[in-house]
Amino acid sequence: MSSSVVDTLKAVLDEEPRHPIVKLDFLRRTLRARHGRLVITLPNILHEAFGDFSNAIKTSMIVQGFIPAVLGDRSIRQLGSATMDLSHSDGSRKAEPDASLGLFGGKFPFLVFECARTQLEEDVVLKAQDYIHGSRGQISFVVMIKIDTPKARRHEEPVIREPGRLALSDKVSVSVFTPAYKQKPESSRRTLTMATLVDKLEVFPTPPTTRDFFTIRWSHVHYVPWNDFVSEHGLPLDAPEPTCNISFSILFMIAQENAGPKPKSRSAQTPEDLDIEISYKRRSATELSSGSSVTSEDERRADPDYEP
């Protein structure tokens, strides 16, 4: 399929306000290819849930003091799925990430986030490549979440999952891609390529460790060079260049909250559910007072008149 056909399809969908939210991605196998594969995605609540990782990154940058006080915390913005124009040899193409993060009103965000559930591993890499090359390296990080559903073995019951929820047997991994440059032999010119910072790190059901993170540096946000910024704002000449370490632990928490059967809301509970809950609370209070399942130390601490 040619890129012009994809552009036509997008224009038709944009003019029809009644259609469901649909993302069309044109993935070419090589940068100069005019033909590629059309990938159609129907974003659901999981895309939105994992997109909150961008908010966690923003919070980390503020808490770790990455944003200089002279600029203020409001200078970092969550751009959501804002549309951007990616430039290629055959013209520009619009792209809509699941979430993005920008700073200082640049043309491109410095970080985009995508969640893939049904896409092939090859498509995930091609989409990251599209963001990096289409932005001419202005997008510093492409964070890709991949949700894999294990196939049921013979004689096994198929996994039943609720819409917009993970199954407890699903595997969630994260990859992070960044621009890289190769020096051409006997030339001063450099070629833009893509490097993999994090390669399919599992974040669910196995949680990441404290050693699993990536680092955002000042140069990644594409503002002025740090030395120029220091001089312009009268900061101490030895002021260290800001850095921020981004942990993946929040992804495990997001996955955990969205895995398995959805908890019933109180309004949706049946009378039987409420009877069980009330009975459980009464039993717990009785056990606490009788000491049948708690230590005497815990009993004393439960007494409002107890003073250690």
C-alpha positions in Angstrom: 0.0 0.0 0.0 1.3 3.5 -0.9 1.6 6.3 1.6 -0.8 8.4 -0.5 -3.6 5.9 0.0 -3.1 6.1 3.8 -3.2 9.9 3.7 -6.5 9.7 1.8 -8.0 7.3 4.3 -7.0 9.6 7.2 -8.6 12.6 5.5 -11.9 10.6 5.1 -11.9 9.6 8.7 -11.2 13.1 9.9 -14.2 14.4 8.0 -16.5 11.8 9.6 -17.0 12.8 13.2 -19.2 9.7 14.0 -16.5 7.1 13.4 -14.9 5.4 16.4 -11.4 6.5 17.4 -9.1 4.8 14.9 -5.3 5.2 14.5 -3.8 4.5 11.1 -0.1 3.9 10.9 1.9 3.6 7.7 5.0 1.5 8.3 7.7 1.3 5.6 10.4 -1.3 5.8 13.0 1.2 4.6 13.2 5.0 5.0 12.9 5.7 1.3 10.2 3.1 0.6 7.0 4.5 -0.9 5.1 1.4 -0.1 4.5 -0.2 3.3 2.0 -1.8 5.6 -1.1 -0.2 7.0 -1.6 -0.9 10.7 -5.0 -0.1 12.1 -5.3 0.4 15.9 -8.4 0.8 18.0 -7.2 2.5 21.2 -8.9 1.3 24.4 -8.7 2.0 28.1 -5.4 0.2 28.4 -3.7 2.7 26.0 -5.0 5.5 28.2 -3.9 3.7 31.4 -0.4 3.1 30.3 -0.3 6.6 28.8 -0.3 7.8 32.4 3.4 6.8 32.4 4.1 10.2 30.8 2.5 11.9 33.8 4.8 9.9 36.1 7.8 11.0 34.0 6.7 14.6 34.3 6.4 14.3 38.1 9.8 12.7 38.3 11.4 15.5 36.3 9.9 18.1 38.7 10.7 16.2 41.9 14.3 15.5 40.9 14.8 19.2 40.1 15.4 18.8 36.4 13.4 22.0 35.5 15.4 25.1 36.6 13.5 27.3 39.0 13.8 30.3 36.5 11.6 28.4 34.1 9.0 26.9 36.4 7.3 23.6 36.5 4.7 24.7 33.9 7.3 24.7 31.2 7.0 21.0 30.9 3.8 20.0 29.2 1.8 16.8 28.7 0.8 16.9 25.1 -1.3 13.8 25.1 -2.0 12.4 21.6 -1.4 15.7 19.9 -1.0 15.3 16.2 2.5 16.0 14.7 3.9 16.1 11.2 6.7 13.7 10.4 8.8 14.5 7.4 9.9 11.8 5.0 11.4 11.7 1.5 7.9 11.5 -0.1 6.4 14.3 2.0 5.0 14.8 5.5 2.7 12.4 7.4 0.6 13.0 10.5 1.2 10.9 13.6 -0.7 10.6 16.9 1.1 8.9 19.7 -0.8 7.6 22.7 0.9 10.2 24.9 3.7 12.7 24.6 5.8 15.1 26.7 7.2 18.4 25.5 9.2 21.3 26.9 9.5 24.9 26.0 7.0 24.9 23.2 9.2 23.0 20.7 7.9 21.7 17.4 8.2 18.2 18.6 7.8 16.6 22.0 11.1 15.1 23.3 9.3 11.9 24.3 6.4 9.9 22.8 4.7 6.9 24.2 2.9 4.1 22.4 1.1 1.0 23.6 0.9 -2.0 21.3 -1.2 -5.1 22.0 -1.9 -6.8 18.7 1.0 -5.5 16.6 4.0 -7.5 15.6 7.3 -6.9 17.2 8.6 -5.7 13.8 5.9 -3.1 13.7 6.8 -1.7 17.1 10.4 -1.1 15.9 9.3 0.4 12.6 6.9 2.8 14.4 9.7 3.9 16.7 12.0 4.4 13.7 9.2 6.5 12.0 9.0 8.9 14.9 12.8 9.3 15.2 13.6 9.8 11.5 10.4 11.8 10.8 11.2 14.3 13.5 14.9 14.5 12.3 16.0 13.3 15.7 14.0 15.9 17.7 12.1 13.2 19.4 14.7 12.0 21.9 12.8 9.0 23.3 10.2 6.6 22.0 8.8 4.5 24.8 6.9 1.4 23.5 4.8 -0.8 25.7 4.1 -4.3 24.2 1.4 -6.5 25.6 1.7 -10.2 24.7 -1.0 -12.7 25.2 0.3 -16.3 25.6 -1.4 -18.8 23.3 -3.5 -21.4 25.0 -1.9 -24.9 24.8 -3.8 -27.9 23.6 -6.5 -29.1 26.0 -6.2 -25.8 28.0 -9.2 -23.6 28.6 -9.0 -20.3 26.7 -8.3 -17.2 28.9 -11.4 -15.1 29.4 -10.6 -11.4 29.8 -12.8 -8.4 30.4 -12.7 -5.7 27.7 -10.0 -3.2 28.4 -8.3 -5.4 31.0 -5.2 -7.5 31.1 -5.3 -11.2 31.9 -3.2 -12.3 34.8 -1.3 -14.5 32.3 -0.5 -11.5 29.9 3.1 -10.3 29.7 3.9 -6.6 29.5 7.3 -5.3 28.4 8.8 -1.9 27.6 11.4 -0.8 25.1 13.0 2.6 24.7 14.5 3.9 21.5 16.6 7.0 20.9 18.3 8.8 18.0 21.9 7.8 17.3 24.3 9.2 14.7 26.9 7.4 12.6 29.9 9.2 11.1 30.3 8.6 7.4 33.8 7.4 6.4 36.0 10.2 5.1 33.3 12.7 5.6 32.1 15.2 8.1 28.5 14.3 7.6 26.6 12.1 10.1 23.8 9.7 9.4 20.8 9.6 11.7 20.0 6.1 12.9 18.2 4.6 15.9 19.6 3.0 19.0 17.8 0.8 21.6 18.2 1.9 25.2 15.9 -0.6 26.7 15.1 -3.9 24.9 11.9 -5.6 25.8 12.2 -5.3 29.6 9.4 -7.2 31.4 7.4 -5.1 33.8 4.5 -7.5 34.3 3.9 -10.0 35.8 7.5 -9.8 36.9 8.2 -6.3 38.3 11.3 -4.3 37.3 14.1 -3.8 39.7 15.5 -0.5 41.0 18.3 -0.8 38.5 15.9 -0.6 35.6 15.7 3.0 34.4 16.7 5.4 31.7 18.2 8.9 32.1 16.9 12.1 30.6 19.6 14.8 30.1 19.3 18.5 29.4 20.4 18.0 25.8 17.4 15.6 25.2 14.8 18.4 25.6 16.4 20.4 22.7 16.5 23.8 24.4 19.6 25.9 24.3 23.0 24.3 25.3 23.4 24.2 29.0 26.4 26.6 29.1 24.4 29.2 27.2 21.4 28.7 29.5 23.6 29.3 32.5 25.1 32.5 31.1 21.7 33.8 29.9 20.0 33.4 33.3 23.0 34.3 35.5 23.3 30.9 37.1 26.6 29.9 38.8 29.1 28.8 36.1 29.7 25.5 37.8 25.9 24.7 38.0 25.6 21.0 37.1 23.7 20.0 34.0 20.3 18.6 35.0 19.6 14.9 34.7 16.6 12.7 35.7 16.4 9.0 36.1 13.1 7.5 35.0 12.1 4.3 36.8 9.8 1.7 35.2 8.2 0.6 38.5 5.1 2.7 37.8 4.4 0.5 34.8 4.1 -2.5 37.0 1.7 -0.6 39.2 -0.4 0.4 36.2 -0.5 -3.1 34.9 -1.4 -4.5 38.3 -4.3 -2.1 38.7 -5.6 -3.1 35.2 -5.2 -6.9 35.4 -7.7 -9.6 36.2 -11.4 -9.1 36.9 -12.5 -5.5 37.4 -13.3 -4.9 41.1 -17.0 -4.2 41.7 -17.9 -0.7 42.6 -20.0 -0.3 45.8 -23.1 0.7 43.7 -22.7 -2.5 41.7 -22.5 -4.8 44.7 -25.3 -7.3 45.3 -27.0 -7.6 48.7 -25.1 -10.9 49.1 -21.8 -9.0 48.6 -22.7 -6.4 51.2 -23.8 -9.1 53.7 -20.5 -10.8 53.3 -18.6 -7.5 53.7 -20.6 -6.6 56.9 -20.1 -10.1 58.3 -16.4 -9.9 57.6 -16.1 -6.5 59.4 -18.0 -7.8 62.4 -15.9 -10.9 62.5 -12.7 -8.9 62.3 -13.8 -6.6 65.2 -14.8 -9.6 67.3 -11.4 -11.3 66.6 -9.6 -8.1 67.6 -11.4 -7.8 70.9 -11.2 -11.5 71.7 -7.7 -12.0 70.7 -8.5 -15.2 68.7 -6.3 -14.1 65.8 -4.1 -11.3 67.0 -1.4 -10.9 69.6 -1.9 -9.3 73.0 0.4 -6.5 71.9 -1.9 -5.7 69.0 -4.9 -5.9 71.3 -3.4 -3.3 73.6 -2.6 -1.0 70.7 -6.2 -1.2 69.6 -7.3 0.1 73.0 -7.8 3.9 72.7 -6.7 4.2 76.4 -3.5 2.3 75.8 -0.2 4.2 76.3 3.0 2.4 75.5 
